[in-house]
């Protein structure tokens, strides 16, 4: 039986499932659903978002009616009042985290709280900075112009909010392009932002810290992956290396980096793969070619670190942080529009992933554009991302994947606040 048959069978099984939406898992912090997919295709997210944050994901309430507990109501009200006090306290510093990737420009602005941080503003725009870099080796003038316009908006947001300290990073597109340093200097002159081109290892460590609170504490092993536009990071974690009992605080997020056993960065992302094979017209044969292209470096990583023997049992799980996995989760949940609260922290099986992949393969480009969790900005990239995800599943047939709509920016915020010893003070009483 061929691999494409596995994907088709998963899709048929998915169609037999009831159409009701799974409750899923959410964080109290609903950071930027509209900024990603909730808007109409091509729209931007420029609205200020004031949200609360608790680093523990919590289950959504069920549809069943239950008796009202007055004590719980009082606690809930007190919690909301506490979050409001943090949001409006001018004496607390504001932190900014800007992640400039191959495909996206994203910003978070946050205030520290007793256990973590609370997002007070956010921005996300698809800029495709790395468009054409895999062929030409340089950032194009059009891509740089689009990106600088988005960065100007990020700079204005941080100035308007009065951000006290920030970190601004650039990843694979600027690492790979011959004119990457020229672009960084141009950004500094035109926007006032000092972008830092980070190493692949730094990117991997920030990704782990950013989504550490979604690691299953009952498991010993986890393979964290971030499918980007120009590269994909894999981080193999041994959770028995934890130096402390995790309670999802900022120090716990940093401690997750101590669990890294091995990591690698593949020079393959959704943009580079779509540019190589084409992203608009993708049939089963072309999809298989993409998958096979990705499997080669994955097998090299497996041969070196012997991950397979650990990852197939109940004591391990995937943790995916990328636009690909969040899109797949949104489609699997049959969301009428992307909802971060429903997606972030949700679980997918390998059959769920393959069922969504099959559905997307059966769509043409216009149908993918019309899919509310894809849209025009990702319609030509989503199948390239699915090919990378399928290659991961074939290399390591792990039945459990947790979805993270968070990553580098949250990792930067955790590091900045921890460095300033903010965790030693009480903000939310």
Helices and strands as residue ranges (DSSP letters): H 3-15, E 25-26, H 33-33, I 34-38, E 58-59, H 70-87, E 94-100, E 104-112, E 117-126, H 133-136, H 141-161, E 165-170, H 172-176, H 180-191, E 196-197, H 200-211, G 212-214, E 221-227, E 232-238, G 239-241, H 250-255, G 256-259, E 260-266, H 270-277, H 284-305, H 308-311, E 316-321, H 323-332, H 340-343, E 347-348, H 350-361, H 365-370, H 382-395, E 401-404, H 408-419, G 422-424
